[in-house]
């Protein structure tokens, strides 16, 4: 079943700027879907149209088969949204912010309280339930936004940069929560500028640029399009100059310091060939890691193209 279907979505603003130029997207039920792109690419416009905050110029949007032009009230019940900016009353208590949101969907008070307790506990906010939102840290406010977005038990959760400004520990906790949520059948759409986050969480990734989808496929297939990868090797002996390593087709070697070597390889070149080449040069590899995550390297390649 399709959770979200977008066909020929276009948006032209009064100024004449065309933000979306015929976007087509399908998100399967239960998928963890990443919508990536640089600032101004059309991500927020797309989400705004899905959630009825922006009026589309042309095209069709369906939520679990419900056309938003025909019955948005019903479609809206199936969507939970976590926007980029905090948009709750900071002087209200945490529990009130979450339960009041449930009221907009006609959820009885007892059910709202039960849902609120479950999600606030899972997100580590239950002890803060009676605190005004202004007393929360930035990371806690982000988690409060997620709890509020889930209070009516939507089938589709849309997260617009949910971990922006969140420290590493809290971010990893949110990742674990979202992965568990997805494993339980929740369909999730994520926009983020942290590409390691998208690579870890998402099963399917679409990349939008200048209002046009330039990639839309499963993560494994997408990463196979990476032309090259750069690795950081910790080596011994302690010092080696670039010139001491004979050329190897499809590979470049750059000395960073006396124990660190950067190796950039084409996708055709095998790691075993590189290890054999360095061994022949009497260079031992003590450890290795990616210089940057694969999705980030591919994203930069696509933007350059």
C-alpha positions in Angstrom: 0.0 0.0 0.0 1.2 3.6 -0.7 1.3 6.0 2.2 2.0 9.0 0.1 1.5 9.5 -3.6 2.6 12.8 -5.3 2.0 13.3 -9.0 3.3 16.3 -11.1 3.4 18.6 -8.1 4.1 22.1 -9.1 4.3 25.4 -7.2 4.8 28.8 -8.6 4.7 31.8 -6.3 3.2 35.2 -7.1 6.7 36.5 -7.7 7.0 34.1 -10.6 9.5 31.8 -8.8 8.8 28.2 -9.6 9.6 26.2 -6.4 8.4 22.8 -7.7 8.7 21.7 -11.3 6.6 18.5 -11.5 7.6 16.4 -8.5 6.6 12.7 -8.6 7.1 10.7 -5.4 5.7 7.5 -3.9 6.3 6.5 -0.3 5.4 2.9 0.6 3.5 2.2 3.8 6.0 1.4 6.6 8.9 3.0 4.8 11.5 5.3 6.4 11.9 7.8 3.5 14.5 10.5 3.3 13.8 13.7 1.3 17.2 15.4 0.9 18.4 18.5 -0.9 20.2 21.8 -0.4 18.5 24.9 1.0 15.8 26.2 -1.4 15.6 23.0 -3.3 11.8 22.5 -2.6 11.7 20.2 0.5 9.8 22.6 2.7 7.4 23.6 -0.1 6.6 19.9 -0.7 5.9 19.3 3.0 3.9 22.5 3.2 1.6 21.3 0.4 1.2 17.9 1.9 0.1 19.4 5.2 -2.1 22.1 3.6 0.1 25.0 4.7 0.9 25.9 1.1 -1.5 25.9 -1.9 -0.1 23.9 -4.8 -0.3 25.3 -8.4 -0.8 21.9 -10.1 -0.6 18.2 -9.3 -2.1 15.6 -7.1 -1.4 14.5 -3.5 -2.9 11.4 -1.9 -2.4 10.2 1.7 -3.2 6.5 2.0 -5.4 6.8 -1.1 -7.2 10.0 0.1 -6.9 12.9 -2.3 -6.2 16.0 -0.2 -8.3 18.1 -2.6 -11.3 15.9 -2.0 -11.1 15.2 1.8 -8.2 16.9 3.5 -9.9 16.7 6.9 -9.7 12.9 6.7 -6.2 12.9 5.3 -5.0 15.2 8.0 -5.9 12.7 10.7 -3.4 10.3 9.2 -0.5 12.8 9.3 1.7 13.8 12.2 4.1 16.8 11.5 7.2 17.8 13.4 8.2 21.2 11.8 11.7 22.8 11.9 10.7 25.7 14.2 9.2 25.5 17.7 5.6 26.5 17.4 4.1 25.8 20.9 3.4 28.2 23.7 6.5 28.3 25.8 4.8 29.2 29.0 2.4 26.2 28.9 3.2 22.9 30.7 4.7 20.1 28.7 1.8 17.7 29.3 -0.8 20.4 28.4 1.0 21.1 25.1 0.7 17.5 24.1 -2.8 16.8 25.3 -4.2 20.0 23.8 -3.0 18.9 20.4 -5.0 15.7 20.8 -8.1 17.8 21.2 -7.8 19.1 17.7 -8.4 15.5 16.5 -11.3 14.8 18.8 -9.4 12.4 21.0 -11.1 11.9 24.4 -9.2 13.3 27.4 -8.4 9.9 29.0 -7.0 8.5 25.7 -5.0 11.7 25.2 -3.5 11.4 28.7 -2.6 7.8 28.1 -0.9 8.5 24.8 0.9 11.5 26.2 2.3 9.5 29.1 3.5 6.7 26.8 5.3 9.0 24.4 6.7 11.4 27.0 8.1 8.4 28.9 9.6 7.0 25.7 11.2 10.4 24.8 12.5 11.0 28.4 10.2 13.9 29.1 7.8 12.4 31.7 9.7 13.9 34.6 9.2 17.3 33.0 5.5 17.0 32.3 4.5 19.8 34.7 7.3 22.1 33.7 6.7 25.1 31.4 8.2 24.4 27.9 10.5 27.5 28.2 12.5 25.6 30.9 13.4 22.7 28.5 16.7 22.4 26.8 16.8 22.7 23.0 17.0 18.9 22.7 14.0 18.4 25.0 12.0 20.9 23.0 12.7 18.9 19.8 11.5 15.7 21.6 8.4 17.5 22.8 7.6 18.4 19.2 7.8 14.7 18.3 5.5 13.7 21.2 3.0 16.3 20.1 3.2 15.1 16.5 2.4 11.5 17.6 -0.3 12.2 20.1 -3.2 11.3 17.7 -1.4 8.1 16.5 -0.9 9.2 12.9 -0.1 6.6 10.2 2.4 8.9 8.6 5.0 11.0 10.5 6.7 13.9 8.7 9.9 15.1 10.4 11.4 18.4 9.0 15.0 18.5 10.4 14.1 17.1 13.8 17.6 16.9 15.2 18.8 20.4 14.2 20.9 21.8 17.0 20.6 18.7 19.1 23.8 17.3 20.8 25.2 13.9 19.8 23.9 12.0 22.8 20.3 13.2 22.4 20.5 12.8 18.6 21.4 9.1 19.0 18.6 8.6 21.5 16.1 10.2 19.0 17.5 7.9 16.2 16.8 4.8 18.4 13.3 6.0 19.1 12.5 6.7 15.5 13.9 3.3 14.3 11.8 1.5 16.9 8.8 3.5 15.8 9.4 2.6 12.2 9.9 -1.1 13.1 6.4 -1.0 14.6 4.9 0.0 11.2 5.0 3.8 11.3 5.7 5.4 8.0 8.2 8.2 8.4 9.4 10.9 6.0 12.6 12.7 7.1 14.2 15.8 5.8 17.7 16.6 7.2 21.0 18.2 6.4 22.8 15.6 8.5 23.5 13.1 5.8 24.9 10.5 8.2 21.5 10.6 9.8 19.8 9.9 6.5 22.2 7.1 5.7 21.6 5.4 9.1 17.8 5.8 9.3 16.4 5.8 5.8 15.5 2.8 3.6 14.6 5.0 0.6 16.1 8.3 -0.4 14.9 11.0 -2.8 17.1 14.0 -3.6 15.5 17.2 -4.9 17.4 20.1 -6.5 15.9 23.3 -7.9 12.4 21.9 -7.6 13.1 18.7 -9.5 13.7 15.1 -8.1 17.1 14.0 -9.4 17.4 10.7 -7.5 14.7 8.5 -6.0 15.6 4.9 -5.1 16.4 2.6 -2.2 19.5 3.5 -0.3 21.6 0.5 -1.3 21.1 1.2 -5.0 21.7 4.9 -4.6 25.1 4.4 -2.8 26.3 2.1 -5.6 26.3 5.2 -7.8 29.1 6.7 -5.8 32.0 7.3 -8.2 34.7 7.3 -5.5 35.3 7.0 -1.7 38.0 8.5 0.5 39.4 6.5 3.4 41.7 7.5 6.2 44.4 4.9 7.0 46.5 4.9 10.1 49.8 3.4 9.0 53.2 2.3 10.1 56.1 3.0 9.7 55.5 6.5 11.0 56.4 8.5 8.0 55.9 8.0 4.3 55.8 10.6 1.5 53.3 10.4 -1.3 56.1 9.9 -3.8 57.2 6.8 -1.9 54.0 5.0 -3.1 54.0 3.8 -6.7 50.9 4.8 -8.7 47.9 2.5 -8.6 45.2 2.8 -11.2 41.9 4.3 -9.9 43.6 5.3 -6.6 45.3 8.3 -5.1 47.4 8.5 -2.0 47.9 11.7 0.1 50.0 11.9 3.3 48.2 13.9 6.0 50.9 13.4 8.7 53.5 10.9 9.7 50.9 8.2 10.6 47.9 9.1 8.5 47.3 8.4 4.8 44.2 9.4 2.8 43.3 7.0 0.1 40.7 7.9 -2.6 39.6 5.0 -4.7 37.2 4.7 -7.7 34.2 2.3 -7.2 35.9 -0.2 -9.6 39.1 -0.4 -7.4 38.9 -3.1 -4.7 40.2 -2.6 -1.2 42.2 -5.9 -1.4 44.2 -4.5 -4.3 45.0 -1.4 -2.2 46.0 -3.4 0.8 48.2 -5.6 -1.4 49.8 -2.5 -3.0 50.6 -1.0 0.3 52.0 -4.3 1.7 54.3 -4.5 -1.3 55.6 -1.0 -0.3 56.2 -2.3 3.3 53.4 -0.2 4.6 51.2 -1.7 7.3 47.6 -0.5 7.8 46.8 -0.3 11.5 43.2 0.9 11.1 40.9 2.6 8.6 37.7 4.6 8.4 35.7 6.6 5.9 36.7 10.2 5.7 33.1 11.2 5.4 29.9 9.2 5.1 29.1 7.7 1.7 25.8 9.5 1.3 27.5 12.8 1.9 30.2 12.1 -0.8 27.5 11.0 -3.2 25.4 14.1 -2.4 28.3 16.4 -3.2 29.0 14.6 -6.4 25.4 15.0 -7.5 25.4 18.7 -6.5 28.6 19.3 -8.5 27.1 17.6 -11.6 
